[in-house]
């Protein structure tokens, strides 16, 4: 529902990732005249697709959970929910190839019972932990459930130390806590803030029986984050300018903002800065934040993706994860990529890949092809139609202890200027969920500053 009094108000959103798209849609839906600027030739930020021969390839495998209310709202808003379905119930195949007795498959899954009993049966039957280790997991989960992720004291504690103090063995960390944590936090337990780890595990595993059910795109991410998002922006009346970067951001004498792209000077009442933290630091006007140098202290964590196209089918599950192996998560992207003819395309997603992110392709090929053969016997002797690597060196902000005090809120000291991005103080780690939440928060703060009554998208009636 729009407010006619806002139609003369103009907003500029700088950055066309999920945060920027969300802000632009929210502001346009409220009746503002919105311009969205994106330096790349596409929308979607770091969750995008590209062409490689006959394939449409995602730069990396992205998943979400049923508890990701904001991202699910985003999917609905751009008419993409049907293209990113959720599991009916959490079910994660976990293959252990580190055993002397040979590989063994286990599953992390839930049933339909209420929290915390929804995971009890699955944990009791999880073969990769001893009976004593499974009991210790239950005790640690109860202790984790008593933590408040918003307690600033938790931000200074590393999750690994907390797990050790609560009786978690190295095996338990490998086979359970890091199995989930590395994929969601993009860091191992010793390198993760307890506050962010508590947010992930409390929300995903202890808030609702279905909270951790996994969803992922059945089409290339670009079909949703670029094509459908652009269609939604066009329908909302947003002017979207690709290949257009903001060179400077200044205040005019009348108090309005001026965004200079080099080719154009755009005046606006409201600006949402939805770019990575280091880029935001370069655009922020003096005095906008009390300590802008803190943005430069927010580190980054890389993600590496290894892509292998075989000449035959080697995996009969949509995905699995591994322990006792350098391989983390493996997804079948055959149908989604448009691969035709015989063969199968697997994407190997390696989070927190600090030691591997800059290795040559030849070295990664020599490391991962034999490892995939060890995990998947059907891959032995299969022909390799293609092998390539995608690297995101700044995939997410590093969720290290102490990062909470570095993450700014959405409001700045400059009237009409707001921040968005997964790196802002959303309370979430760097996920698609956090990005969308930040974009909605920035738009809501802007509308409030303009005196426009609004309803948060997560509170709107269905």
Backbone torsions as a table, in degrees:
resi	resn	phi	psi	omega
1	UNK	NA	129.9	-175.9
2	UNK	-103.9	162.6	179.5
3	UNK	-116.7	116.1	-177.1
4	UNK	-58.2	-27.0	-179.6
5	UNK	-67.7	-15.9	-178.9
6	UNK	-96.2	-4.2	-174.6
7	UNK	-65.3	-21.9	177.2
8	UNK	-88.4	-5.8	178.3
9	UNK	-84.3	139.9	-176.1
10	UNK	-119.6	138.1	179.2
11	UNK	-127.7	144.6	171.9
12	UNK	-120.5	128.3	174.7
13	UNK	-109.2	122.9	-178.0
14	UNK	-102.6	108.8	-178.6
15	UNK	118.7	124.9	-175.6
16	UNK	-110.8	31.6	169.6
17	UNK	-79.8	-168.7	-178.0
18	UNK	-61.0	-37.7	179.3
19	UNK	-64.2	-46.6	-179.0
20	UNK	-67.5	-41.4	177.9
21	UNK	-60.2	-44.7	-179.5
22	UNK	-61.1	-47.0	179.0
23	UNK	-59.7	-44.8	-178.1
24	UNK	-62.8	-42.7	178.9
25	UNK	-64.1	-44.7	-179.0
26	UNK	-62.0	-44.4	-178.8
27	UNK	-67.9	-40.4	178.6
28	UNK	-67.4	-40.1	178.0
29	UNK	-60.8	-29.0	179.4
30	UNK	-83.3	-6.6	175.1
31	UNK	110.1	1.9	179.3
32	UNK	-77.3	155.4	171.9
33	UNK	-86.4	109.8	-169.1
34	UNK	-115.4	135.5	170.2
35	UNK	-117.3	130.1	178.3
36	UNK	-111.5	125.5	-179.5
37	UNK	-109.3	130.6	178.0
38	UNK	-138.3	127.0	-176.9
39	UNK	-72.4	-26.3	179.8
40	UNK	-80.9	168.1	177.6
41	UNK	-82.4	12.5	-177.0
42	UNK	-153.1	166.1	173.9
43	UNK	-97.1	168.0	174.6
44	UNK	113.9	-8.9	178.3
45	UNK	61.3	-129.2	-177.1
46	UNK	-91.8	12.6	174.5
47	UNK	-119.6	83.2	-169.9
48	UNK	-139.8	176.7	179.5
49	UNK	-128.5	160.4	175.7
50	UNK	-149.1	164.4	-179.7
51	UNK	-91.9	138.0	171.4
52	UNK	-138.5	100.1	-174.7
53	UNK	61.1	-124.9	-179.8
54	UNK	-83.7	-7.7	-173.9
55	UNK	-94.0	148.6	164.8
56	UNK	-108.2	115.5	-167.2
57	UNK	-111.9	134.0	170.0
58	UNK	-79.6	142.4	179.1
59	UNK	-63.5	-22.9	176.8
60	UNK	-167.8	159.2	179.5
61	UNK	-77.8	122.8	178.3
62	UNK	-117.0	132.3	176.6
63	UNK	-126.2	166.3	174.2
64	UNK	-140.8	169.9	-179.0
65	UNK	-116.8	161.7	179.3
66	UNK	-59.7	-28.4	179.8
67	UNK	-75.2	-4.3	-179.8
68	UNK	-81.4	74.4	-174.6
69	UNK	-61.7	-39.4	-177.3
70	UNK	-68.5	-44.4	179.0
71	UNK	-66.1	-35.7	176.8
72	UNK	-65.6	-37.1	173.9
73	UNK	-60.9	-43.1	179.4
74	UNK	-59.9	-46.7	179.0
75	UNK	-57.9	-43.5	177.9
76	UNK	-63.5	-41.2	-175.3
77	UNK	-65.0	-32.7	-179.8
78	UNK	-99.5	9.8	178.6
79	UNK	62.3	43.1	-178.3
80	UNK	-118.9	4.2	-175.4
81	UNK	-59.6	-36.8	-178.2
82	UNK	-67.1	-18.0	-177.6
83	UNK	-94.4	-1.5	179.4
84	UNK	-138.4	68.1	-174.3
85	UNK	-70.9	156.2	177.3
86	UNK	-99.0	152.0	169.5
87	UNK	-59.3	149.8	172.3
88	UNK	-65.5	-39.4	176.0
89	UNK	-147.7	144.0	177.3
90	UNK	-50.1	127.0	178.0
91	UNK	-156.2	106.6	-176.6
92	UNK	-117.9	111.3	173.8
93	UNK	-70.1	129.2	-178.8
94	UNK	-122.5	114.9	-177.4
95	UNK	-102.3	120.6	177.6
96	UNK	-100.0	115.5	178.8
97	UNK	-111.8	13.3	180.0
98	UNK	-94.8	2.3	-176.8
99	UNK	-81.8	140.2	175.3
100	UNK	-64.2	-29.7	-178.3
101	UNK	-79.5	-3.4	178.8
102	UNK	110.9	168.0	-177.2
103	UNK	-59.2	148.2	178.3
104	UNK	-141.9	135.7	-180.0
105	UNK	-100.8	130.6	172.8
106	UNK	-126.2	176.3	-179.2
107	UNK	-139.9	138.8	168.3
108	UNK	-100.6	112.9	-177.1
109	UNK	-149.7	166.3	-179.0
110	UNK	-119.7	167.7	171.1
111	UNK	-117.1	-164.6	-175.7
112	UNK	-94.4	8.2	-179.0
113	UNK	-74.9	162.2	178.0
114	UNK	-69.9	162.9	174.5
115	UNK	-63.0	138.2	-0.2
116	UNK	-94.9	6.7	-174.9
117	UNK	-70.6	-14.2	-178.2
118	UNK	-63.3	-24.0	-178.8
119	UNK	-107.1	-8.7	-172.5
120	UNK	-61.1	-47.3	-178.1
121	UNK	-65.7	-41.1	179.2
122	UNK	-63.5	-41.8	178.7
123	UNK	-67.3	-39.6	-179.9
124	UNK	-61.6	-31.3	-179.4
125	UNK	-99.8	9.3	-177.5
126	UNK	-76.1	112.5	-168.5
127	UNK	-79.0	-9.3	-174.2
128	UNK	-86.9	-0.4	176.4
129	UNK	-126.8	149.1	175.9
130	UNK	-73.2	168.7	178.0
131	UNK	-58.8	-42.6	179.5
132	UNK	-65.4	-39.6	179.3
133	UNK	-67.1	-38.8	177.1
134	UNK	-63.1	-39.5	177.3
135	UNK	-64.9	-38.5	179.8
136	UNK	-67.1	-33.5	176.7
137	UNK	-62.3	-43.3	178.8
138	UNK	-59.8	-42.8	179.6
139	UNK	-66.1	-41.5	179.4
140	UNK	-66.2	-38.0	179.3
141	UNK	-63.3	-39.9	177.3
142	UNK	-63.6	-42.0	178.3
143	UNK	-65.3	-39.6	178.4
144	UNK	-63.5	-36.8	179.7
145	UNK	-64.6	-20.7	179.6
146	UNK	-87.4	-7.5	-179.7
147	UNK	-80.1	151.0	175.0
148	UNK	-106.7	108.0	-178.6
149	UNK	-58.2	-21.0	179.6
150	UNK	-84.9	-2.0	177.7
151	UNK	-72.6	115.5	-176.0
152	UNK	-60.9	-25.1	-179.6
153	UNK	-63.5	-29.0	-178.9
154	UNK	-69.1	-23.9	-176.8
155	UNK	-66.5	-25.4	-177.8
156	UNK	-87.7	-3.4	-177.6
157	UNK	-103.6	137.3	176.9
158	UNK	-88.4	144.8	-174.3
159	UNK	-64.1	-33.9	-179.4
160	UNK	-62.3	-45.1	178.8
161	UNK	-63.7	-40.1	179.4
162	UNK	-63.5	-42.6	179.0
163	UNK	-62.5	-41.2	178.5
164	UNK	-61.9	-44.5	-179.9
165	UNK	-64.3	-22.6	-179.7
166	UNK	-104.2	28.1	167.0
167	UNK	77.0	21.7	-178.6
168	UNK	-91.4	122.3	-179.9
169	UNK	-74.9	166.8	176.5
170	UNK	-59.9	-37.3	178.8
171	UNK	-64.8	-41.6	-179.9
172	UNK	-64.7	-39.3	177.6
173	UNK	-63.5	-45.0	-179.1
174	UNK	-65.6	-45.6	-170.3
175	UNK	-86.5	-7.8	-178.9
176	UNK	-140.6	-65.9	-170.4
177	UNK	-64.0	-47.4	179.0
178	UNK	-76.6	-24.7	176.5
179	UNK	-57.1	-42.4	178.0
180	UNK	-86.1	-45.5	-172.0
181	UNK	-65.7	-41.6	-179.4
182	UNK	-63.1	-38.4	-178.7
183	UNK	-71.1	-30.8	-175.9
184	UNK	-98.1	-30.6	-178.5
185	UNK	-99.3	-19.8	-174.0
186	UNK	61.3	41.4	176.6
187	UNK	-165.2	151.4	174.0
188	UNK	-75.4	165.3	-175.2
189	UNK	-55.3	-44.3	-179.7
190	UNK	-65.0	-20.2	-178.0
191	UNK	-104.1	14.7	-177.4
192	UNK	-115.8	138.9	172.7
193	UNK	-64.7	134.1	178.0
194	UNK	-61.2	-34.3	180.0
195	UNK	-60.8	-45.4	-178.9
196	UNK	-72.2	-37.5	177.0
197	UNK	-63.5	-42.6	178.6
198	UNK	-62.2	-38.1	178.0
199	UNK	-61.6	-45.8	-178.5
200	UNK	-62.8	-51.7	-172.6
201	UNK	-76.1	-37.3	177.7
202	UNK	-66.0	-44.9	-177.3
203	UNK	-71.5	-44.7	-174.3
204	UNK	-77.7	-34.8	-173.0
205	UNK	-112.4	-19.8	-171.1
206	UNK	-123.8	8.1	-177.5
207	UNK	-98.3	-34.6	-175.1
208	UNK	-158.5	145.8	-177.8
209	UNK	-55.1	-37.5	-176.5
210	UNK	-96.3	8.1	-172.0
211	UNK	-59.1	-34.8	-174.8
212	UNK	-94.7	5.2	175.2
213	UNK	-56.6	135.3	-170.3
214	UNK	-96.8	138.5	174.1
215	UNK	-126.5	150.5	175.6
216	UNK	-155.4	161.0	-174.5
217	UNK	-72.3	132.4	175.2
218	UNK	-89.7	1.6	177.3
219	UNK	-130.1	169.2	174.0
220	UNK	-57.4	141.7	-178.5
221	UNK	-56.2	-34.3	-179.5
222	UNK	-61.1	-27.6	177.6
223	UNK	-62.6	-31.8	-178.7
224	UNK	-93.8	-55.8	-170.7
225	UNK	-76.6	-20.1	178.3
226	UNK	-109.1	-65.6	-173.0
227	UNK	-62.9	-55.1	-178.7
228	UNK	-68.1	-36.5	178.3
229	UNK	-64.0	-41.9	179.0
230	UNK	-63.6	-39.3	178.0
231	UNK	-62.9	-42.5	179.6
232	UNK	-65.8	-40.1	178.4
233	UNK	-64.7	-43.4	178.7
234	UNK	-61.4	-43.6	-179.5
235	UNK	-64.2	-31.6	-180.0
236	UNK	-81.8	-4.9	179.1
237	UNK	88.4	13.3	179.2
238	UNK	-77.1	133.4	171.9
239	UNK	-86.0	114.0	-177.2
240	UNK	-106.8	123.0	-179.9
241	UNK	-116.4	107.8	176.0
242	UNK	-87.0	166.2	-176.4
243	UNK	52.6	33.6	-176.8
244	UNK	-133.4	113.3	-179.3
245	UNK	-106.2	146.5	173.5
246	UNK	-78.6	120.9	179.4
247	UNK	-85.8	-31.4	180.0
248	UNK	-156.1	160.4	-178.6
249	UNK	-138.9	114.0	-175.2
250	UNK	-134.6	163.4	175.5
251	UNK	-98.6	131.6	174.8
252	UNK	-80.2	169.6	-179.1
253	UNK	-61.8	-28.9	-179.4
254	UNK	-84.9	4.9	177.7
255	UNK	91.0	-8.3	178.5
256	UNK	-78.9	161.6	178.0
257	UNK	-90.9	147.8	175.7
258	UNK	-124.7	119.8	177.7
259	UNK	-105.7	120.4	-176.9
260	UNK	-105.1	119.6	179.3
261	UNK	-99.7	-0.3	-173.7
262	UNK	94.1	-42.4	178.5
263	UNK	-97.3	-15.5	-173.2
264	UNK	-156.7	147.9	172.0
265	UNK	-113.1	117.0	-175.1
266	UNK	-108.8	124.5	176.6
267	UNK	-91.3	143.6	-177.4
268	UNK	-150.7	149.8	173.1
269	UNK	-81.8	-29.3	-175.9
270	UNK	-135.7	138.1	175.9
271	UNK	-129.4	131.7	172.2
272	UNK	-111.2	120.2	179.7
273	UNK	-94.4	103.0	-173.2
274	UNK	-120.3	56.8	180.0
275	UNK	-122.6	168.0	178.7
276	UNK	-56.9	157.5	-170.5
277	UNK	-58.8	-37.9	-179.2
278	UNK	-70.7	-36.2	176.3
279	UNK	-69.9	-38.2	177.2
280	UNK	-61.4	-40.4	179.0
281	UNK	-58.1	-39.3	-179.0
282	UNK	-71.2	-21.7	-178.2
283	UNK	-98.1	-20.9	-175.5
284	UNK	-62.4	130.7	174.1
285	UNK	-70.7	156.2	-179.1
286	UNK	-58.2	133.5	177.8
287	UNK	87.8	-2.7	-178.0
288	UNK	-68.8	-33.2	175.3
289	UNK	-126.5	149.7	179.1
290	UNK	-65.0	-38.7	-177.5
291	UNK	-136.2	71.7	-176.1
292	UNK	-61.0	-24.3	-179.6
293	UNK	-63.7	-18.4	177.9
294	UNK	-64.5	-27.8	177.9
295	UNK	-60.6	-34.4	-178.7
296	UNK	-75.6	-14.4	179.1
297	UNK	-87.9	-10.5	176.8
298	UNK	-75.8	111.6	-177.5
299	UNK	-77.1	174.5	178.6
300	UNK	-120.3	153.0	177.9
301	UNK	-125.9	132.5	-174.0
302	UNK	-88.8	160.3	171.2
303	UNK	-132.5	132.4	177.9
304	UNK	-111.6	137.9	174.9
305	UNK	-124.6	128.6	178.0
306	UNK	-105.4	127.1	-175.7
307	UNK	-115.0	125.6	-178.4
308	UNK	-129.7	127.5	175.2
309	UNK	-111.1	114.2	179.5
310	UNK	-92.6	163.0	178.4
311	UNK	-88.9	4.7	178.5
312	UNK	-153.6	169.2	178.9
313	UNK	-77.4	127.1	-178.4
314	UNK	-121.3	-10.0	-178.6
315	UNK	-135.5	130.2	-177.9
316	UNK	-108.8	17.2	175.9
317	UNK	-121.8	155.2	178.8
318	UNK	-67.2	-27.4	178.2
319	UNK	-167.5	164.8	169.8
320	UNK	-158.1	166.9	174.0
321	UNK	-127.0	158.5	-172.3
322	UNK	-128.7	150.0	169.2
323	UNK	-127.9	158.4	-173.5
324	UNK	73.6	19.6	-175.1
325	UNK	-150.5	149.4	173.3
326	UNK	-67.4	-19.8	178.0
327	UNK	-70.2	134.5	179.5
328	UNK	-99.5	-80.2	-177.2
329	UNK	-121.0	138.8	-179.9
330	UNK	-125.5	129.3	-178.7
331	UNK	-123.2	142.3	173.6
332	UNK	-85.3	113.6	-178.7
333	UNK	-113.2	20.7	-174.3
334	UNK	-58.3	-58.8	-175.8
335	UNK	-67.5	-42.3	-177.3
336	UNK	-63.0	-31.8	-176.4
337	UNK	-81.0	-15.4	-177.2
338	UNK	86.8	17.4	179.1
339	UNK	-62.2	130.8	179.6
340	UNK	-113.3	159.5	178.8
341	UNK	78.6	-175.3	179.7
342	UNK	-67.5	152.5	177.6
343	UNK	128.0	175.2	180.0
344	UNK	-150.1	140.0	-180.0
345	UNK	-110.7	118.7	178.5
346	UNK	-111.8	138.2	174.2
347	UNK	-112.0	124.3	-180.0
348	UNK	-104.1	115.2	-175.0
349	UNK	-100.4	120.4	-176.3
350	UNK	-118.6	100.8	179.9
351	UNK	-82.9	161.7	178.9
352	UNK	50.4	43.2	-171.8
353	UNK	-88.4	51.8	-175.3
354	UNK	-61.5	-41.6	-175.0
355	UNK	-80.1	-13.6	-175.3
356	UNK	-113.0	-13.6	-166.8
357	UNK	-59.9	-29.0	-177.5
358	UNK	-108.1	10.4	179.1
359	UNK	-69.0	145.5	178.0
360	UNK	-62.5	153.0	-179.7
361	UNK	-57.8	-39.8	-178.8
362	UNK	-61.0	-39.7	179.4
363	UNK	-69.1	-39.6	177.6
364	UNK	-66.2	-37.0	177.1
365	UNK	-63.3	-43.9	-179.9
366	UNK	-66.4	-26.1	-179.9
367	UNK	-84.4	-44.4	-168.2
368	UNK	-91.3	-30.9	179.0
369	UNK	-64.0	-46.6	175.4
370	UNK	-63.7	-32.9	-179.9
371	UNK	-68.9	-39.1	176.0
372	UNK	-65.8	-33.5	175.0
373	UNK	-66.8	-34.7	176.9
374	UNK	-67.5	-37.1	-179.9
375	UNK	-78.5	-35.9	-173.1
376	UNK	-124.3	95.1	-179.0
377	UNK	-53.5	-31.0	-179.3
378	UNK	-66.8	-16.2	179.2
379	UNK	-80.3	-14.6	-179.1
380	UNK	-69.4	119.7	-178.5
381	UNK	88.3	-7.1	177.9
382	UNK	-71.2	145.8	176.5
383	UNK	-78.6	149.3	179.4
384	UNK	-103.0	109.6	178.4
385	UNK	-77.4	-30.1	178.9
386	UNK	-162.1	147.5	174.6
387	UNK	-144.1	124.8	178.1
388	UNK	-152.0	169.0	-172.6
389	UNK	-131.9	139.5	169.3
390	UNK	-118.1	140.7	-175.4
391	UNK	-128.2	130.3	171.5
392	UNK	-120.0	95.8	-175.8
393	UNK	-69.1	-26.3	178.1
394	UNK	-119.2	46.8	-174.1
395	UNK	-59.5	-43.6	-178.9
396	UNK	-141.9	165.3	169.3
397	UNK	-73.7	149.4	-179.6
398	UNK	-75.7	124.4	-176.8
399	UNK	-83.6	39.7	-173.5
400	UNK	-68.2	155.4	174.7
401	UNK	-54.3	135.2	-179.1
402	UNK	93.2	-6.9	-177.5
403	UNK	-67.7	-25.1	-177.3
404	UNK	-58.7	-37.4	-178.7
405	UNK	-75.0	-12.1	179.3
406	UNK	-92.1	-20.4	-175.2
407	UNK	-81.7	120.1	-178.7
408	UNK	-81.0	159.1	172.1
409	UNK	-75.4	179.6	-177.0
410	UNK	-75.4	-27.5	-178.2
411	UNK	-85.9	142.7	174.1
412	UNK	-112.6	176.5	177.1
413	UNK	-78.6	-9.6	-179.9
414	UNK	-93.1	118.1	-179.2
415	UNK	-56.9	131.1	176.9
416	UNK	85.9	3.0	179.9
417	UNK	-116.1	126.4	-174.8
418	UNK	-131.9	154.9	-178.3
419	UNK	-111.7	143.0	175.1
420	UNK	-142.6	153.4	-178.9
421	UNK	145.2	151.1	-179.0
422	UNK	-60.1	-20.2	-179.0
423	UNK	-79.7	-11.1	177.5
424	UNK	-76.6	175.7	-171.2
425	UNK	-79.6	72.9	178.5
426	UNK	-88.7	-17.0	-172.2
427	UNK	86.0	-8.2	179.8
428	UNK	-106.4	156.8	169.9
429	UNK	-71.5	-176.1	-175.1
430	UNK	-79.4	85.6	-179.1
431	UNK	-125.6	169.7	172.8
432	UNK	-60.7	-34.6	177.2
433	UNK	-60.9	-47.6	179.7
434	UNK	-62.6	-38.1	179.2
435	UNK	-63.0	-46.4	-179.3
436	UNK	-66.4	-41.6	177.6
437	UNK	-58.8	-41.5	-179.2
438	UNK	-65.8	-39.4	179.1
439	UNK	-65.2	-41.9	177.2
440	UNK	-65.4	-40.0	179.7
441	UNK	-64.3	-40.3	179.3
442	UNK	-65.4	-42.6	178.9
443	UNK	-64.2	-42.6	-179.8
444	UNK	-64.1	-39.9	178.1
445	UNK	-65.2	-38.6	178.4
446	UNK	-65.4	-42.9	179.6
447	UNK	-65.8	-38.2	178.0
448	UNK	-63.6	-41.5	179.1
449	UNK	-64.9	-27.7	177.1
450	UNK	-84.3	0.3	178.4
451	UNK	78.0	24.8	-177.0
452	UNK	-100.8	115.8	176.2
453	UNK	-64.0	138.5	-173.9
454	UNK	-146.7	163.5	174.9
455	UNK	-121.9	129.1	178.8
456	UNK	-60.1	140.0	-176.2
457	UNK	-59.7	-26.6	-179.6
458	UNK	-81.7	-4.5	178.7
459	UNK	-112.3	-0.4	-179.5
460	UNK	-70.3	148.7	179.0
461	UNK	-66.1	143.0	179.6
462	UNK	-67.5	NA	NA
